[in-house]
Every structure is written in structure tokens, then in C-alpha cells.
Amino acid sequence: MTRDILVPLASGTVFGAGLTIGGMTDPARVRGFLDLFGNWDPTLAFVMGGAVLVMAVAWLIQRRMPRPVFAEGFSLPDRSDITARLVGGSALFGIGWGIAGLCPGPGFAALAIAPGSAAIFVAAMLAGMLVVRLVEGQG
């Protein structure tokens, strides 16, 4: 039971700290990255590049492991098809990210820094997730 709570909590805390240190909880940074023809801010590219490098190492290590350290088995994607739902959801995510300057991880991390504006974003995000579940009959 403890590992079911502490390992994800520790992972989320490290992720949130990384987003905060990288400046990704500041919507102006994200908008600056998307402003290709204005005052472009490359910070997000460096944060994403660092994440890709860490994940590449993790995938190499994972291939050599018989099972995870803190779980009974790996929970890896079992589908690779591209569906209209996937493309539509990705487009909606990108549009929301561009408008708000936040995505889910930085949105939750920003609750500690700018709770007023971040709470509006997080509430809207959770409401959208609920609407999708209700429309698809999962809620």
C-alpha cells in the first residue's frame, strides 16, 4: 500500500519541481515559445529536450529489466493506431495549451505559485475531463 502511494507521490513531486525549476509553470514562457515571429523564448525546447534524453535512457534501462522495481509488471501502451479521437484530443490539448499557456502538469504545479489563475485552469481541465467521460458513457 505504501509503495502505491509514495512512489507516485515522489515521482509527481520530482516532475512538478522540474517544471517549476524549468520555468514551465509560467504561461508567459510557453506563449513565448509559441511566438515564433515575435519575442521567441527557447526555454521550453530545452526542457523538452532534457525530458527526451532522460526518457531515452529510461527506455534503454527498461528493456533490460525483467520487471519494474516498485510494481508487478510494466504498464506500457498496447496500441499504436492513430484514431480520429487521438488526433482530435491532441489538437484540443494543443489549442488549450496555446491559449492558457499551461498543460496538466504545469497547471497543477502552478497551484502552489499562482493559485488563483491556476485554479481556474485546473477546474476547467477537470470539468472538460468529466464532460468527455459523460459523453462517452464512462462516468
C-alpha positions, -999 to 999 in steps of 0.1 A, spaced: 0 0 0 28 24 9 46 20 -24 13 25 -42 11 60 -27 47 71 -20 63 62 -54 37 81 -75 38 110 -50 76 111 -51 75 109 -89 49 137 -92 68 159 -68 101 155 -88 82 162 -120 65 193 -105 98 205 -91 114 201 -126 86 220 -142 89 248 -117 127 250 -119 125 250 -157 100 279 -156 72 258 -172 46 269 -146 48 304 -162 23 307 -190 43 336 -205 72 312 -211 50 288 -231 34 316 -251 69 329 -257 79 296 -272 49 296 -294 56 331 -306 79 322 -335 78 356 -352 79 378 -321 99 376 -289 106 338 -291 117 321 -259 135 287 -265 133 276 -228 106 251 -235 126 234 -262 155 229 -238 131 215 -211 115 191 -236 150 181 -249 161 173 -214 130 152 -209 135 133 -241 171 125 -231 160 112 -197 132 91 -213 156 77 -238 179 64 -210 148 51 -192 137 31 -222 172 16 -226 172 6 -189 136 -7 -191 144 -31 -219 170 -49 -197 147 -52 -167 126 -83 -161 101 -62 -141 98 -28 -125 113 -22 -91 80 -10 -75 54 -29 -95 45 -64 -106 48 -56 -143 53 -28 -167 23 -7 -178 32 1 -214 9 13 -242 -5 -17 -261 -19 3 -291 -1 22 -319 -30 31 -341 -39 67 -349 -76 74 -344 -98 104 -350 -103 106 -312 -65 107 -307 -59 134 -333 -89 154 -321 -78 152 -285 -43 161 -294 -55 192 -313 -77 202 -284 -49 198 -260 -26 219 -282 -51 247 -286 -58 248 -249 -21 248 -241 -15 277 -265 -44 297 -251 -38 291 -214 0 286 -215 -4 256 -193 -9 219 -197 -19 195 -169 14 190 -152 24 227 -150 -12 236 -142 -11 215 -110 24 227 -102 13 263 -107 -14 259 -80 15 264 -55 28 295 -73 -3 313 -87 -32 296 -71 -59 320 -84 -53 317 -122 -40 281 -119 -72 270 -101 -93 284 -129 -73 263 -154 -73 231 -133 -111 234 -127 -118 239 -164 -95 210 -173 -112 187 -148 -146 198 -160 -136 190 -196 -124 156 -185 -157 150 -168 -177 161 -198 -157 136 -220 -164 108 -196 -201 116 -195 -204 120 -233 -186 87 -239 -207 70 -212 -178 62 -189 -189 84 -160 
